Amino acid sequence: QVQLKESGPGLVQPSQTLSLTCTVSGLSLTSNSVSWIRQPPGKGLEWMGVIWSNGGTDYNSAIKSRLSISRDTSKSQVFLKMNSLQTEDTAMYFCARSYYSFDYWGQGVMVTVSS
Amino acid sequence: DIQMTQSPPVLSASVGDRVTLSCKASQNINKNLDWYQQKHGEAPKLLIYYTNNLQTGIPSRFSGSGSGTDYTLTISSLQPEDVATYYCYQYNSGPTFGAGTKLELK
């Protein structure tokens, strides 16, 4: 069955770079796109960006300058890197299949930005 | 960017009630809209895709409708397990979520 699982550090210092991994199983990254979505504590959801099945990417214009999404198809992994982290980047980070109609989600990984 | 306004922010209703949640876009989104349910501590769950298509496994008491800028999620008979926050999501351009409607039991 299809599964996605996020992993990464729970704590990042301000101004540092966040690196997260989404490991997928039961689906091929060469025929599926994967999005990253985040949710600050007690707040709503924000679409961050997508990596398409052809390896192309699109990003939320509000964070585009700080965000990079890449993948390793041989390992079935999608990577998120975001630099210049601030406290407002504290959030649960999810990966999900597709760019819309997200039918499969990871459990999420909580990232706290604090010194 | 397209703004999505959900109303009301909080809705209290009784078991068995017919419940209607609204989502209004700042411009025409051509029915490119999904609805998600999120329970506390869980990832969101897809309920309705492309405005009015029920996702596999979702109870038939959930339905969606709308066009242009105005969209609605309806629960025909509220059940206790429907207590959650509901989000609309437009993917017509520059994808955005609404701020959510928190559904509570009265």
Boltz contact constraints between the chains, C-beta under 6 A:
constraints:
  - contact:
      token1: [A, 44]
      token2: [B, 97]
      max_distance: 6.0
  - contact:
      token1: [A, 44]
      token2: [B, 99]
      max_distance: 6.0
  - contact:
      token1: [A, 44]
      token2: [B, 100]
      max_distance: 6.0
  - contact:
      token1: [A, 45]
      token2: [B, 87]
      max_distance: 6.0
  - contact:
      token1: [A, 45]
      token2: [B, 97]
      max_distance: 6.0
  - contact:
      token1: [A, 47]
      token2: [B, 95]
      max_distance: 6.0
  - contact:
      token1: [A, 94]
      token2: [B, 43]
      max_distance: 6.0
  - contact:
      token1: [A, 100]
      token2: [B, 91]
      max_distance: 6.0
  - contact:
      token1: [A, 101]
      token2: [B, 34]
      max_distance: 6.0
  - contact:
      token1: [A, 101]
      token2: [B, 49]
      max_distance: 6.0
  - contact:
      token1: [A, 102]
      token2: [B, 46]
      max_distance: 6.0
  - contact:
      token1: [A, 103]
      token2: [B, 46]
      max_distance: 6.0
  - contact:
      token1: [A, 105]
      token2: [B, 43]
      max_distance: 6.0
  - contact:
      token1: [A, 108]
      token2: [B, 43]
      max_distance: 6.0
